[in-house]
């Protein structure tokens, strides 16, 4: 297997393993751009996250939670962002790992926040 085939195979494997984090285009009315919707995990917890302080912890609601070493933050467009880019309080869904550290965070649009449970 050459390098190009191996790289393509690795990329495709990563994309197919993404599961609930991949956006899916939703059809909209005639002449409108397709909206991006995303499948959010049903077992995620909802809260209001304060901007990260950079100390390895997150404040979500009244909880001060450790941040997992390999955590992912996704903005309202479902793009990965760095935690320090978040400059204001935001409604989020989050998952914790086996140690109780926050491993995944999805920033919610107002519509998603209103519709969540």
N, C-alpha and C positions, 0 to 999 in steps of 0.2 A: 504494500500500500504506500503510495507516494505521500509527500507532506501535504499537498493540497487536499487529497481525499481524506486524510486523517483529520485535518483541520475542519473540513466540511462536516465530517461525521461527528466530531466533538461538538460543533455548533448546533447541529440538528438535534443531538441527544440532549443538550442543555435546554433548547427551546421546548422540546416535547416533555421534559421533566418539570417545566415551570408550573404546571398545574393551575391553581386558582389565581396566580399572579399575572397571567397573560390577559391583556385587554381583548375584547371582542367587539367588532363594529356592529352598531345597532342601526337599523334602517330608520330614516326620518322622513318627513314630508317631502313632496316634490320640490326640487330646486334648493333644498337645504343640504348643508354638509352632513355627512354621517357623524353621529355622535359616538363617542367612545364610552362604552360601559365596561365594567369590570366585575368579575366574580370575586366577591370578598368572602373570606372564610367564615363559616357560620359559628365556629367555636371561638372567634375573636372577642375580646372584651372592648367595650367602648369607653372613652374618657376624653377629657380635655387635657392636652399635653402643653406644658409650659415650654418655652424655648430651652433647649439643652444648655446646661452651664459648662459643659466640657470636662466635667469631673468624673465621668464614667457612670453617672446616674441620670435617670429621667424622673421628672415629677409629672405624674398623670393623675389628675384629680387630687386626692389627698395622700396618695401613695408616692413614696420615694423609692423607685425601683432601680436595680442595677441594670446596666446595659450590657448585652452579650457582646463578646469580642467580634463576632461576625454578625452584625445586625444590618438590616436593610430598611431604609426609609423610602417610602414612595409618596410622591406628591399627588395632587388631585388629577393630574394627567397620567398617573401611573408610571411616572419616570422615577428612577432611583435618584435620590438627592443625598447630599452629605448632611448630617445632623446639624452642623453649625450654620447651615443656610437658613434654618428655620428661625425667624426673628420675632414671631408673635405666637400667642396661644392659639391652638387649633384643635378642632374635634378630630379624634383619631380612633382607629381600631388597632389593636395590638395583640400580638401573641408572645407568650413567654416560652422559654426552653425548659428542660427538665430541672434546671437549677433555679428557676424562677426569674431569670434575667430576660429582659425584653429583647426579642430576637427579630421581630418584624413589626413595622409600623406602617399603616396606610392613613395618610391625611385625607379627610373626607370633604367632599363638596357639601354645601348646605343641603342639597336635595338628598344626598346619601345619608347625612347625619339625621335628617328628619325621618327618612324611611327606615332607618335601622331599628329593628325591634320596637 
